[in-house]
């Protein structure tokens, strides 16, 4: 019958028009190969895009952390200058704007009793999601007003 004849020609590829059957099989293989190569190219492209975004975010976070540390250090320096100008300076908290970026440090200066001649400066800054805190302990001479830094450290924020 005609159906058996068609199936026989399709399976064996032998008929008067064998070239058409051969082109059909070759076309299917080419299409499969093109889909495989295209899928691989898309996968490589997505992987590279993900890695680029990941590296960009990590370097951006590092820069924010370094800026926050610089702003907190500037706040501590400002408090030391205020102590030099006024040995009795104390503050429960003031805001210091640093640079044109609008970054701010919150600075607290606690003067201990005159017997100890110590002042504790705490400066905290936030840039983006990065937060940094500096703590400075200074000795303030009650007679001369001379300020000497005893310790300067970065405090871990919990």
DRENROFI-465675 format. One record per residue: x, y, z of N, C-alpha, C, CB in turn; residue number from 1; residue in one letter. Coordinates in Angstrom, 1 decimal, m for minus. Each point is the difference from the previous one (the first is absolute). Glycine has a CB too. Layout:
// residues N
{node {X Y Z} {X Y Z} {X Y Z} {X Y Z} NUM a}
...
***
This chain:
// residues 158
{node {0.8 m1.2 0.0} {m0.8 1.2 0.0} {0.9 1.2 0.0} {m1.9 m1.2 1.2} 1 x}
{node {1.2 2.4 m1.3} {0.8 1.2 m0.1} {0.6 0.4 1.3} {m1.6 0.8 m1.7} 2 x}
{node {1.0 m1.1 2.9} {0.5 0.3 1.3} {1.3 m0.8 0.2} {m2.3 0.6 0.9} 3 x}
{node {2.3 m1.9 m1.2} {1.1 m0.9 0.2} {1.2 0.5 m0.9} {m1.5 m1.9 0.6} 4 x}
{node {1.1 2.3 m1.8} {1.0 0.4 m0.9} {0.7 1.3 0.5} {m1.3 m1.0 m1.9} 5 x}
{node {0.5 1.9 2.5} {0.5 1.3 0.5} {1.0 m0.2 1.2} {m2.1 1.1 m0.8} 6 x}
{node {1.6 m2.0 1.7} {0.9 m0.3 1.2} {1.3 m0.7 m0.5} {m2.1 m0.2 1.4} 7 x}
{node {2.0 m0.7 m2.3} {1.2 m0.7 m0.5} {0.9 1.0 m0.6} {m1.3 m2.0 m0.4} 8 x}
{node {0.8 3.0 m0.4} {0.9 1.0 m0.6} {0.6 0.9 1.0} {m1.4 m0.1 m2.1} 9 x}
{node {0.6 0.4 3.2} {0.4 1.0 1.0} {1.2 m0.7 0.8} {m2.3 1.1 0.1} 10 x}
{node {2.1 m2.4 0.3} {1.0 m0.7 0.8} {1.3 m0.2 m0.8} {m1.9 m1.1 1.3} 11 x}
{node {1.8 0.6 m2.4} {1.2 m0.4 m0.8} {0.5 1.2 m0.8} {m0.8 m2.3 m0.1} 12 x}
{node {0.0 3.2 m0.2} {0.5 1.2 m0.8} {0.1 m0.4 m1.4} {1.2 0.9 2.0} 13 x}
{node {m1.8 m2.1 m2.4} {0.2 m0.4 m1.4} {m1.3 0.2 m0.7} {1.7 m1.7 0.6} 14 x}
{node {m1.7 2.6 m1.5} {m1.2 0.2 m0.9} {0.5 0.8 m1.2} {m1.6 m0.1 1.9} 15 x}
{node {0.7 0.5 m2.7} {0.4 0.8 m1.1} {0.5 1.4 0.5} {m1.6 m1.3 m1.5} 16 x}
{node {1.1 1.7 2.6} {0.3 1.3 0.6} {0.8 m0.1 1.3} {m2.0 1.0 m1.1} 17 x}
{node {3.1 m1.8 1.1} {0.8 m0.2 1.2} {0.6 1.2 0.5} {0.4 m2.2 m0.9} 18 x}
{node {m0.1 3.2 0.0} {0.6 1.2 0.5} {m0.8 0.8 1.0} {1.2 0.1 m2.2} 19 x}
{node {m2.6 m0.2 2.0} {m0.9 0.7 0.9} {0.1 m0.6 1.4} {m1.5 0.6 m2.0} 20 x}
{node {1.5 m1.9 2.1} {0.1 m0.7 1.3} {1.3 0.3 0.7} {m1.5 m1.8 m0.9} 21 x}
{node {2.6 1.8 0.1} {1.3 0.3 0.6} {0.1 1.4 0.5} {1.0 m1.7 m1.6} 22 x}
{node {m1.6 2.7 0.9} {m0.1 1.4 0.4} {m0.7 0.2 1.3} {0.1 0.7 m2.4} 23 x}
{node {m1.2 m1.5 2.5} {m0.8 0.1 1.2} {0.8 m0.5 1.2} {m2.1 m0.4 m1.3} 24 x}
{node {2.8 m0.6 1.3} {0.8 m0.6 1.1} {1.2 1.0 0.2} {m0.6 m2.4 m0.6} 25 x}
{node {1.2 2.9 m0.4} {1.1 1.0 0.2} {m0.5 1.3 0.6} {1.2 m1.0 m2.0} 26 x}
{node {m2.3 1.4 1.7} {m0.6 1.2 0.5} {m0.3 m0.1 1.5} {m1.0 0.5 m2.2} 27 x}
{node {0.5 m1.7 2.6} {m0.3 m0.3 1.4} {1.3 0.0 0.8} {m2.1 m1.3 m0.6} 28 x}
{node {3.1 0.8 0.1} {1.3 m0.1 0.8} {0.6 1.4 0.1} {0.4 m2.3 m0.9} 29 x}
{node {m0.6 3.1 m0.2} {0.6 1.4 0.1} {m0.8 0.8 1.0} {0.7 m0.2 m2.4} 30 x}
{node {m2.0 0.1 2.4} {m0.9 0.7 0.9} {0.4 m0.3 1.5} {m1.8 0.1 m1.7} 31 x}
{node {2.0 m1.4 2.0} {0.4 m0.5 1.3} {1.3 0.6 0.4} {m1.3 m2.1 m0.3} 32 x}
{node {2.3 2.1 m0.6} {1.3 0.5 0.3} {m0.1 1.6 0.2} {1.0 m1.9 m1.4} 33 x}
{node {m1.8 2.6 0.6} {m0.2 1.4 0.2} {m0.6 0.3 1.4} {m0.2 0.3 m2.5} 34 x}
{node {m0.8 m1.0 2.9} {m0.6 0.2 1.3} {1.0 m0.3 1.1} {m2.2 m0.6 m0.9} 35 x}
{node {3.0 m0.5 0.8} {1.0 m0.3 1.0} {1.1 1.1 0.1} {m0.4 m2.4 m0.4} 36 x}
{node {0.9 2.9 m0.7} {1.0 1.0 0.0} {m0.6 1.3 0.5} {1.2 m1.1 m1.9} 37 x}
{node {m2.4 1.5 1.5} {m0.6 1.2 0.5} {m0.3 0.0 1.5} {m1.0 0.2 m2.2} 38 x}
{node {0.6 m1.4 2.7} {m0.3 m0.1 1.4} {1.3 0.1 0.8} {m1.9 m1.5 m0.5} 39 x}
{node {3.0 0.9 0.0} {1.3 0.1 0.7} {0.5 1.5 0.0} {0.5 m2.3 m0.7} 40 x}
{node {m0.7 3.0 m0.4} {0.4 1.4 m0.1} {m0.8 0.9 1.0} {0.6 m0.3 m2.4} 41 x}
{node {m1.9 0.0 2.5} {m0.9 0.7 1.0} {0.5 m0.3 1.4} {m1.9 0.0 m1.6} 42 x}
{node {2.2 m1.2 1.9} {0.4 m0.4 1.3} {1.3 0.7 0.4} {m1.1 m2.2 m0.3} 43 x}
{node {2.1 2.2 m0.6} {1.3 0.7 0.2} {m0.3 1.5 0.2} {1.3 m1.8 m1.3} 44 x}
{node {m2.1 2.4 0.6} {m0.3 1.4 0.1} {m0.6 0.3 1.3} {m0.3 0.2 m2.4} 45 x}
{node {m0.7 m1.0 2.9} {m0.6 0.2 1.3} {1.0 m0.1 1.1} {m2.2 m0.8 m0.9} 46 x}
{node {3.1 m0.2 0.8} {1.0 m0.2 1.0} {0.9 1.2 0.1} {m0.1 m2.5 m0.4} 47 x}
{node {0.6 3.0 m0.7} {0.8 1.2 0.0} {m0.7 1.2 0.6} {1.2 m0.9 m2.0} 48 x}
{node {m2.5 1.1 1.6} {m0.7 1.1 0.6} {m0.1 m0.1 1.5} {m1.3 0.2 m2.2} 49 x}
{node {1.0 m1.4 2.7} {m0.1 m0.2 1.4} {1.3 0.3 0.7} {m1.8 m1.8 m0.4} 50 x}
{node {2.9 1.3 m0.1} {1.3 0.3 0.6} {0.3 1.4 0.0} {0.8 m2.2 m0.8} 51 x}
{node {m1.1 2.9 m0.3} {0.3 1.5 m0.1} {m0.8 0.7 1.1} {0.4 m0.2 m2.5} 52 x}
{node {m1.7 m0.1 2.6} {m0.8 0.7 1.0} {0.5 m0.3 1.4} {m2.0 m0.2 m1.5} 53 x}
{node {2.4 m1.1 1.8} {0.5 m0.4 1.3} {1.3 0.8 0.3} {m1.0 m2.3 m0.3} 54 x}
{node {2.0 2.4 m0.6} {1.2 0.7 0.2} {m0.3 1.5 0.2} {1.3 m1.7 m1.3} 55 x}
{node {m2.2 2.3 0.6} {m0.3 1.4 0.1} {m0.6 0.3 1.4} {m0.4 0.1 m2.5} 56 x}
{node {m0.5 m1.0 3.0} {m0.6 0.2 1.3} {1.0 m0.1 1.1} {m2.1 m0.9 m0.9} 57 x}
{node {3.1 m0.1 0.8} {1.0 m0.1 1.0} {0.9 1.1 0.1} {m0.2 m2.4 m0.2} 58 x}
{node {0.6 3.0 m1.0} {0.9 1.1 0.0} {m0.7 1.3 0.5} {1.3 m1.1 m1.9} 59 x}
{node {m2.6 1.2 1.6} {m0.7 1.1 0.5} {m0.2 0.0 1.5} {m1.2 0.0 m2.2} 60 x}
{node {1.0 m1.2 2.7} {m0.1 m0.2 1.5} {1.3 0.4 0.7} {m1.7 m1.8 m0.4} 61 x}
{node {2.8 1.4 m0.2} {1.3 0.3 0.5} {0.2 1.5 0.1} {0.9 m2.2 m0.9} 62 x}
{node {m1.2 2.9 m0.2} {0.1 1.4 m0.1} {m0.8 0.7 1.0} {0.5 m0.1 m2.4} 63 x}
{node {m1.8 m0.3 2.6} {m0.9 0.6 1.0} {0.6 m0.2 1.4} {m2.0 m0.5 m1.4} 64 x}
{node {2.6 m0.7 1.7} {0.6 m0.2 1.3} {1.2 0.9 0.3} {m0.8 m2.4 m0.2} 65 x}
{node {1.6 2.6 m0.9} {1.2 0.9 0.2} {m0.5 1.4 0.2} {1.4 m1.6 m1.4} 66 x}
{node {m2.4 2.0 0.7} {m0.5 1.4 0.1} {m0.6 0.2 1.4} {m0.5 0.1 m2.4} 67 x}
{node {m0.2 m1.1 2.9} {m0.6 0.1 1.4} {1.1 0.1 1.0} {m2.0 m1.3 m0.7} 68 x}
{node {3.1 0.5 0.5} {1.2 0.1 0.9} {0.6 1.4 0.0} {0.4 m2.5 m0.3} 69 x}
{node {m0.3 3.1 m0.9} {0.6 1.3 m0.2} {m0.8 1.1 0.7} {1.1 m0.8 m2.1} 70 x}
{node {m2.5 0.6 1.9} {m0.9 1.0 0.6} {0.1 m0.1 1.6} {m1.5 m0.1 m2.1} 71 x}
{node {1.5 m1.1 2.6} {0.0 m0.2 1.4} {1.4 0.6 0.6} {m1.5 m2.1 m0.2} 72 x}
{node {2.6 1.9 m0.5} {1.3 0.5 0.4} {m0.1 1.5 0.0} {1.2 m2.0 m0.9} 73 x}
{node {m1.8 2.6 m0.1} {m0.1 1.5 m0.1} {m0.8 0.5 1.2} {0.1 m0.1 m2.5} 74 x}
{node {m1.1 m0.6 2.9} {m0.8 0.4 1.2} {0.8 m0.1 1.3} {m2.0 m0.8 m1.1} 75 x}
{node {2.9 m0.2 1.2} {0.9 m0.1 1.2} {1.0 1.1 0.0} {m0.3 m2.5 0.0} 76 x}
{node {0.8 2.8 m1.2} {1.0 1.1 m0.2} {m0.6 1.4 0.4} {1.1 m1.3 m1.8} 77 x}
{node {m2.4 1.5 1.4} {m0.7 1.2 0.3} {m0.2 0.1 1.5} {m1.1 0.0 m2.2} 78 x}
{node {0.8 m1.1 2.9} {m0.2 0.1 1.4} {1.3 0.3 0.8} {m1.9 m1.6 m0.3} 79 x}
{node {3.0 1.0 m0.3} {1.3 0.3 0.6} {0.4 1.5 m0.1} {0.7 m2.3 m0.5} 80 x}
{node {m1.0 2.9 m0.6} {0.2 1.4 m0.2} {m0.8 0.8 0.9} {0.5 m0.4 m2.4} 81 x}
{node {m1.8 0.0 2.6} {m0.8 0.7 1.0} {0.5 m0.1 1.4} {m2.0 m0.4 m1.5} 82 x}
{node {2.6 m0.7 1.8} {0.6 m0.2 1.4} {1.2 0.9 0.1} {m0.9 m2.4 0.1} 83 x}
{node {1.7 2.5 m1.1} {1.2 0.9 0.0} {m0.4 1.4 0.3} {1.2 m1.6 m1.6} 84 x}
{node {m2.3 2.0 0.9} {m0.5 1.4 0.2} {m0.6 0.3 1.3} {m0.3 0.1 m2.5} 85 x}
{node {m0.4 m1.2 3.0} {m0.7 0.2 1.3} {0.2 m1.3 0.8} {m1.7 1.6 m1.0} 86 x}
{node {2.5 m1.7 2.0} {0.3 m1.2 0.7} {m1.2 m0.6 0.7} {2.4 0.9 0.3} 87 x}
{node {m3.4 m0.1 0.0} {m1.2 m0.5 0.7} {m1.1 m0.4 m1.0} {0.6 1.5 1.9} 88 x}
{node {m0.3 m1.5 m3.2} {m1.0 m0.3 m1.0} {m0.6 m1.4 0.2} {1.2 1.5 m1.6} 89 x}
{node {m2.5 m1.6 1.6} {m0.8 m1.2 0.1} {m1.2 0.1 m0.8} {0.9 m0.4 2.3} 90 x}
{node {m1.4 m0.7 m2.9} {m1.2 0.0 m0.8} {m0.7 m1.3 0.1} {1.1 1.7 m1.6} 91 x}
{node {m2.4 m1.7 1.7} {m0.7 m1.2 0.0} {m0.3 m0.5 m1.4} {m1.1 0.7 2.1} 92 x}
{node {1.6 0.1 m3.1} {m0.1 m0.5 m1.4} {m0.3 1.2 m0.9} {m0.8 m2.2 0.7} 93 x}
{node {1.7 2.3 m1.7} {m0.2 1.1 m1.0} {0.3 m0.7 m1.4} {0.6 1.9 1.6} 94 x}
{node {m1.2 m1.3 m2.6} {0.2 m0.5 m1.4} {1.0 0.8 m0.7} {m2.4 m0.8 m0.1} 95 x}
{node {3.3 0.1 m0.6} {1.1 0.7 m0.8} {m0.2 m0.5 m1.4} {1.6 0.1 2.0} 96 x}
{node {m1.8 0.9 m2.9} {m0.2 m0.4 m1.4} {1.4 0.1 m0.6} {m2.3 0.9 m0.2} 97 x}
{node {2.7 m2.0 m0.6} {1.3 m0.1 m0.5} {m0.1 m0.1 m1.5} {0.8 m1.2 2.0} 98 x}
{node {m0.1 2.1 m2.7} {0.1 0.0 m1.5} {m1.3 0.4 m0.7} {1.6 m1.8 0.3} 99 x}
{node {m1.6 1.7 m1.6} {m1.1 0.5 m0.8} {m1.0 m1.1 m0.2} {1.5 1.5 m1.2} 100 x}
{node {m1.2 m2.7 1.6} {m0.9 m1.2 m0.1} {m1.1 0.0 1.0} {1.8 m1.2 m1.0} 101 x}
{node {m1.8 2.1 2.0} {m1.1 0.0 1.0} {0.2 m1.1 1.0} {m1.5 1.0 m1.7} 102 x}
{node {2.7 m1.5 1.8} {0.2 m1.1 1.1} {0.2 0.7 1.3} {1.1 m1.5 m1.7} 103 x}
{node {m1.7 0.9 2.7} {0.0 0.6 1.4} {0.5 m1.0 1.0} {m2.0 1.4 m0.7} 104 x}
{node {2.7 m0.8 1.7} {0.5 m0.8 1.1} {m0.7 0.5 1.3} {2.2 m0.4 m1.1} 105 x}
{node {m2.7 m0.5 1.9} {m0.5 0.3 1.3} {1.1 m0.1 1.0} {m2.4 m0.8 m0.7} 106 x}
{node {2.7 1.9 1.4} {1.1 0.1 0.9} {m0.5 0.2 1.4} {1.5 0.8 m1.8} 107 x}
{node {m1.0 m1.6 2.8} {m0.3 0.2 1.4} {1.3 0.2 0.7} {m2.1 m1.5 m0.2} 108 x}
{node {2.2 2.5 1.1} {1.2 0.3 0.7} {m0.4 m0.1 1.5} {1.1 1.4 m1.8} 109 x}
{node {m0.5 m2.3 2.6} {m0.2 m0.1 1.4} {1.2 0.3 0.8} {m1.8 m1.8 m0.4} 110 x}
{node {1.8 2.9 1.1} {1.1 0.3 0.9} {m0.2 m0.6 1.3} {0.3 2.2 m1.1} 111 x}
{node {0.7 m2.9 1.6} {m0.1 m0.7 1.3} {0.2 1.1 1.1} {0.8 m2.3 m0.9} 112 x}
{node {m0.8 1.8 2.1} {0.3 1.0 1.1} {1.4 0.6 m0.1} {m1.6 m1.3 1.5} 113 x}
{node {1.8 2.5 m1.0} {1.3 0.6 m0.1} {1.1 m0.8 0.7} {m1.2 2.2 0.0} 114 x}
{node {0.9 m3.1 0.9} {1.0 m0.8 0.6} {0.7 m0.9 m1.0} {m1.3 0.1 2.1} 115 x}
{node {0.6 m0.6 m3.1} {0.5 m0.9 m1.0} {0.6 0.7 m1.2} {m1.6 m1.7 0.8} 116 x}
{node {1.1 2.8 m1.1} {0.5 0.8 m1.2} {m0.2 m0.8 m1.3} {1.6 1.3 1.6} 117 x}
{node {m2.6 m2.0 m1.7} {m0.2 m0.8 m1.2} {m1.3 0.5 m0.8} {1.2 m2.0 1.1} 118 x}
{node {m1.1 1.9 m2.4} {m1.2 0.2 m0.8} {m0.2 m1.2 m0.9} {0.3 2.6 0.1} 119 x}
{node {m1.5 m3.0 m0.3} {m0.3 m1.1 m0.9} {m0.8 0.6 m1.2} {0.1 m1.8 1.9} 120 x}
{node {0.4 1.5 m3.1} {m0.6 0.5 m1.2} {m0.5 m1.2 m0.8} {1.4 2.1 m0.1} 121 x}
{node {m2.7 m2.1 m0.2} {m0.6 m1.0 m0.9} {m0.5 0.6 m1.2} {m0.6 m1.4 2.0} 122 x}
{node {1.0 0.9 m3.2} {m0.5 0.6 m1.2} {m0.5 m1.2 m0.9} {1.7 2.0 0.1} 123 x}
{node {m2.9 m1.8 m0.5} {m0.7 m1.1 m0.8} {m0.5 0.6 m1.3} {m0.6 m1.2 2.1} 124 x}
{node {0.9 0.5 m3.2} {m0.4 0.4 m1.4} {m0.6 m1.1 m0.7} {1.8 1.7 m0.1} 125 x}
{node {m2.8 m1.3 m0.8} {m0.7 m1.0 m0.9} {0.1 0.5 m1.4} {m1.5 m0.8 1.9} 126 x}
{node {2.0 0.0 m2.8} {0.0 0.3 m1.4} {m0.6 m1.2 m0.7} {2.1 1.5 0.1} 127 x}
{node {m3.2 m1.3 m0.7} {m0.8 m1.1 m0.6} {m0.4 m0.9 1.0} {1.3 0.2 m2.1} 128 x}
{node {m0.9 m1.5 2.1} {m0.3 m1.0 1.0} {1.1 m0.2 0.9} {m1.6 m1.1 m1.5} 129 x}
{node {2.8 1.7 1.2} {1.2 m0.2 0.8} {0.0 1.0 1.2} {1.2 m0.8 m2.0} 130 x}
{node {m0.9 0.3 3.2} {0.1 0.8 1.2} {1.4 m0.3 0.6} {m2.5 m0.1 0.4} 131 x}
{node {3.1 1.2 0.1} {1.2 m0.1 0.7} {0.0 0.9 1.2} {1.2 m0.4 m2.2} 132 x}
{node {m0.5 0.0 3.2} {0.0 0.7 1.3} {1.5 0.1 0.5} {m2.4 m0.8 0.5} 133 x}
{node {2.8 2.0 m0.1} {1.3 0.3 0.5} {m0.1 0.4 1.5} {0.9 0.7 m2.3} 134 x}
{node {0.0 m1.2 3.1} {0.0 0.4 1.4} {1.4 0.5 0.3} {m1.9 m1.7 0.7} 135 x}
{node {1.9 2.9 m0.1} {1.3 0.6 0.3} {0.0 0.3 1.5} {0.3 1.0 m2.3} 136 x}
{node {0.7 m1.3 3.0} {0.2 0.4 1.4} {1.2 0.9 0.1} {m1.0 m2.2 0.9} 137 x}
{node {0.7 3.4 m0.4} {1.0 1.1 0.1} {0.2 0.4 1.4} {m0.5 0.8 m2.4} 138 x}
{node {1.7 m0.4 2.7} {0.4 0.6 1.3} {0.0 1.5 m0.2} {1.3 m2.1 0.7} 139 x}
{node {m2.0 2.8 0.2} {m0.1 1.5 m0.1} {0.6 0.5 1.3} {m2.1 0.0 m1.5} 140 x}
{node {3.2 0.7 1.4} {0.7 0.6 1.1} {m0.9 1.2 0.5} {2.3 m0.7 m0.8} 141 x}
{node {m2.7 0.6 2.1} {m0.9 1.0 0.6} {0.7 1.3 0.1} {m1.1 m1.8 1.2} 142 x}
{node {2.4 1.9 m1.1} {0.7 1.3 0.2} {0.3 0.7 m1.3} {1.0 m0.9 2.2} 143 x}
{node {m0.4 0.1 m3.1} {0.5 0.6 m1.3} {m1.0 m0.2 m1.1} {2.3 m0.4 0.7} 144 x}
{node {m3.2 m0.5 m0.6} {m1.0 m0.3 m1.1} {0.6 m0.9 m1.1} {m1.0 2.2 0.6} 145 x}
{node {2.2 m2.7 m0.4} {0.6 m0.8 m1.0} {m0.7 m1.3 m0.1} {2.2 1.0 0.5} 146 x}
{node {m2.5 m1.4 m1.8} {m0.8 m1.2 m0.3} {1.0 m1.0 m0.6} {m2.2 1.3 m0.3} 147 x}
{node {2.2 m2.5 0.9} {0.8 m1.1 m0.5} {m0.9 m1.2 m0.3} {2.1 0.8 1.3} 148 x}
{node {m1.9 m1.4 m2.4} {m0.8 m1.2 m0.4} {0.6 m1.2 0.7} {m0.7 1.0 m2.2} 149 x}
{node {m0.1 m1.7 3.0} {0.5 m1.3 0.6} {m0.3 m1.2 m0.9} {m0.4 1.1 2.3} 150 x}
{node {m0.8 m1.1 m2.8} {m0.4 m1.1 m0.9} {m0.9 0.4 m1.1} {0.3 m1.6 1.9} 151 x}
{node {m0.2 1.0 m3.0} {m0.8 0.3 m1.2} {m0.3 m1.4 m0.6} {1.0 2.4 m0.4} 152 x}
{node {m2.3 m2.8 0.4} {m0.3 m1.3 m0.5} {m1.4 0.0 m0.7} {1.4 m1.0 1.8} 153 x}
{node {m1.5 0.1 m2.7} {m1.2 m0.2 m0.7} {m0.8 m1.1 0.8} {1.0 0.6 m2.3} 154 x}
{node {m2.3 m0.2 2.6} {m0.8 m0.9 0.8} {m0.9 m0.8 m0.9} {0.0 1.6 1.9} 155 x}
{node {m0.2 m2.9 m1.6} {m0.9 m0.8 m0.8} {m1.4 0.3 0.4} {1.7 m1.8 m0.1} 156 x}
{node {m2.5 2.0 m0.9} {m1.4 0.4 0.2} {m0.8 m1.3 m0.1} {0.2 2.3 m1.0} 157 x}
{node {m1.0 m2.6 2.0} {m0.8 m1.2 0.1} {m1.4 0.2 m0.6} {1.2 m0.8 2.0} 158 x}
***
